[in-house]
Amino acid sequence: MTTTNQYSRALDEIYAHRRSFAYEAGVVQASLTMARFPKSRREASAGQVVRMRAIARGDAAGIRSYERMNARSLSRCLAVAAIDGAGRDGWLGESAIGFSSDSSSPAPQELFSRAVEAVLALRRAAAYEIPILSAPTEFASFPKSRLSIVGEQISRLTSSAQGHTAVAYAGVFTTYLDRAMAAAGANTTFTRAEFEASIE
């Protein structure tokens, strides 16, 4: 597979991640409306909604918020998602996510590398959010009606962290994903030109 095609694959995964974060932000927001949601976890979960919607919009600050995370915490989160090479260094090589280079491709290598970096950052972000999602469920006051919903969120984000975002959200209607993107203030489409314009 040429780098051009793999560049397209990377962009597709970036878009899938953005839509997934928008959708999960809406699910967390719905949980927060429940009166029995643990008070001590409201601030953390509200912050999660903000982060997820920032990623859905493609805000650079949204991704940077994860780059400031503690390396040990990141390793734990990646381990929870059952990802090999859970340390930060394990994410730096293109081979770690199934993309390889082809210098004969007309796609600029720099653009391809930046797309790969974005994919890696989004997978890290998905892994990081998993324990934050599960923390409220450890409280006796957490609404039992939401337990299975959070379990499904964790399953989807785990798959996303492992590089299977499109599969994880295949069962979610496109209209729901589009509504979630709109609620996050994000475009419902994503193009190569948009990604390249966002590169600093």
C-alpha positions as CSV (number, residue, x, y, z in Angstrom):
1,M,0.0,0.0,0.0
2,T,1.4,3.4,-1.0
3,T,2.0,6.2,1.5
4,T,-0.8,8.1,-0.3
5,N,-3.3,5.4,0.5
6,Q,-2.0,5.1,4.0
7,Y,-2.2,8.8,4.4
8,S,-5.9,8.6,3.5
9,R,-6.3,5.8,6.0
10,A,-4.7,7.9,8.7
11,L,-7.1,10.8,7.9
12,D,-10.0,8.4,8.0
13,E,-9.0,7.3,11.4
14,I,-8.6,10.9,12.6
15,Y,-12.1,11.7,11.5
16,A,-13.5,8.5,13.1
17,H,-11.8,9.5,16.4
18,R,-13.3,13.0,16.3
19,R,-16.7,11.7,15.8
20,S,-16.3,9.1,18.5
21,F,-15.2,11.7,21.0
22,A,-18.1,13.9,20.1
23,Y,-20.5,11.0,20.6
24,E,-19.0,9.9,24.0
25,A,-19.1,13.5,25.2
26,G,-22.8,13.6,24.7
27,V,-23.2,10.3,26.6
28,V,-21.2,11.6,29.5
29,Q,-23.2,14.8,29.4
30,A,-26.4,12.8,29.7
31,S,-25.0,10.9,32.7
32,L,-24.2,14.3,34.3
33,T,-27.9,15.2,34.2
34,M,-28.7,12.4,36.6
35,A,-29.3,13.6,40.1
36,R,-27.5,10.6,41.6
37,F,-24.3,11.2,39.7
38,P,-21.5,11.3,42.3
39,K,-20.9,15.0,43.3
40,S,-17.2,14.4,43.8
41,R,-16.8,13.2,40.2
42,R,-18.9,15.9,38.5
43,E,-16.0,18.3,37.9
44,A,-13.8,15.6,36.4
45,S,-16.6,14.3,34.1
46,A,-17.5,17.9,33.1
47,G,-13.9,18.4,32.2
48,Q,-14.0,15.2,30.2
49,V,-16.9,16.5,28.1
50,V,-14.9,19.7,27.4
51,R,-11.8,17.8,26.3
52,M,-13.8,15.4,24.1
53,R,-15.6,18.2,22.4
54,A,-12.4,20.1,21.8
55,I,-11.0,17.0,20.1
56,A,-14.2,16.7,18.0
57,R,-13.6,20.2,16.8
58,G,-10.0,19.5,16.0
59,D,-8.8,22.1,18.4
60,A,-5.0,21.8,18.8
61,A,-5.4,22.8,22.5
62,G,-7.6,19.7,23.0
63,I,-4.8,17.4,22.0
64,R,-2.1,19.3,23.9
65,S,-4.1,18.8,27.1
66,Y,-3.3,15.1,26.8
67,E,0.4,15.8,26.1
68,R,0.7,17.3,29.5
69,M,-0.5,14.1,31.2
70,N,1.7,12.3,33.6
71,A,3.8,9.6,31.8
72,R,3.1,7.1,34.6
73,S,-0.7,7.7,34.4
74,L,-0.5,7.4,30.6
75,S,1.2,4.0,30.9
76,R,-1.4,2.8,33.3
77,C,-4.2,3.9,30.9
78,L,-2.6,2.2,27.9
79,A,-2.2,-0.9,29.9
80,V,-5.8,-0.9,30.9
81,A,-6.6,-0.7,27.2
82,A,-4.4,-3.8,26.7
83,I,-2.1,-2.0,24.3
84,D,1.4,-3.4,23.8
85,G,4.3,-1.0,24.4
86,A,2.3,1.1,26.9
87,G,5.0,3.6,27.5
88,R,5.1,6.9,25.6
89,D,8.0,5.8,23.4
90,G,6.0,2.8,22.1
91,W,3.8,5.2,20.2
92,L,6.5,7.1,18.2
93,G,7.1,4.7,15.4
94,E,4.8,4.5,12.4
95,S,5.1,0.7,12.5
96,A,3.4,0.7,15.9
97,I,0.1,1.4,14.2
98,G,0.3,-0.5,11.0
99,F,1.4,2.4,8.7
100,S,4.5,2.1,6.6
101,S,6.4,4.6,4.4
102,D,6.7,4.5,0.6
103,S,9.1,7.2,-0.7
104,S,7.7,6.8,-4.2
105,S,4.4,8.2,-3.1
106,P,3.3,11.7,-4.2
107,A,2.0,12.4,-0.7
108,P,4.6,14.6,1.1
109,Q,6.2,12.5,3.8
110,E,5.9,15.3,6.3
111,L,2.1,15.4,5.9
112,F,1.9,11.6,6.3
113,S,4.1,11.8,9.4
114,R,1.9,14.5,10.9
115,A,-1.2,12.4,10.2
116,V,0.3,9.4,12.0
117,E,1.3,11.6,15.0
118,A,-2.4,12.8,15.1
119,V,-3.6,9.2,15.1
120,L,-1.3,8.2,17.9
121,A,-2.3,11.2,20.0
122,L,-6.0,10.4,19.5
123,R,-5.4,6.7,20.5
124,R,-3.6,7.9,23.6
125,A,-6.5,10.3,24.4
126,A,-9.0,7.4,24.1
127,A,-7.0,5.3,26.5
128,Y,-6.6,8.2,28.9
129,E,-10.4,8.7,29.1
130,I,-11.2,5.1,30.0
131,P,-10.5,5.3,33.8
132,I,-12.1,8.7,34.1
133,L,-15.3,7.2,32.6
134,S,-15.2,4.2,35.0
135,A,-14.4,6.1,38.2
136,P,-18.0,7.4,38.9
137,T,-19.4,3.9,38.6
138,E,-17.4,2.8,41.7
139,F,-19.7,5.0,43.8
140,A,-22.8,3.3,45.3
141,S,-24.8,6.4,44.3
142,F,-24.1,6.1,40.6
143,P,-27.4,5.4,38.7
144,K,-27.6,1.7,38.1
145,S,-29.5,2.5,34.8
146,R,-26.3,4.0,33.5
147,L,-23.9,1.2,34.4
148,S,-24.3,-0.8,31.2
149,I,-24.1,2.5,29.2
150,V,-20.7,3.3,30.7
151,G,-19.6,-0.2,30.1
152,E,-20.4,0.2,26.4
153,Q,-18.5,3.5,26.4
154,I,-15.4,1.8,27.9
155,S,-15.6,-1.0,25.4
156,R,-15.8,1.4,22.5
157,L,-13.0,3.6,23.7
158,T,-10.8,0.6,24.4
159,S,-11.3,-0.5,20.8
160,S,-10.5,3.0,19.6
161,A,-7.3,3.1,21.6
162,Q,-6.4,-0.2,20.0
163,G,-6.9,1.3,16.5
164,H,-10.4,-0.1,15.8
165,T,-12.5,3.1,16.0
166,A,-14.5,2.6,12.8
167,V,-15.5,-0.9,13.9
168,A,-16.3,0.2,17.5
169,Y,-18.8,2.8,16.3
170,A,-20.2,0.9,13.3
171,G,-23.4,0.3,15.3
172,V,-24.0,3.9,16.0
173,F,-26.3,5.6,13.5
174,T,-24.6,8.3,11.3
175,T,-27.3,10.8,12.3
176,Y,-26.4,10.4,16.0
177,L,-22.7,11.0,15.2
178,D,-23.6,14.0,13.1
179,R,-25.8,15.4,15.9
180,A,-23.0,14.8,18.4
181,M,-20.5,16.7,16.1
182,A,-23.0,19.6,15.8
183,A,-23.4,19.7,19.6
184,A,-19.6,19.9,19.9
185,G,-19.5,22.8,17.5
186,A,-17.6,20.6,15.0
187,N,-17.9,20.2,11.2
188,T,-19.7,17.0,10.2
189,T,-17.2,16.5,7.4
190,F,-13.4,16.3,7.3
191,T,-11.2,16.8,4.3
192,R,-7.5,16.4,3.5
193,A,-7.4,20.2,2.9
194,E,-8.9,20.9,6.3
195,F,-6.3,18.7,8.0
196,E,-3.4,20.2,6.1
197,A,-4.6,23.7,6.8
198,S,-4.6,22.9,10.6
199,I,-0.9,21.9,10.6
200,E,1.1,24.5,12.4
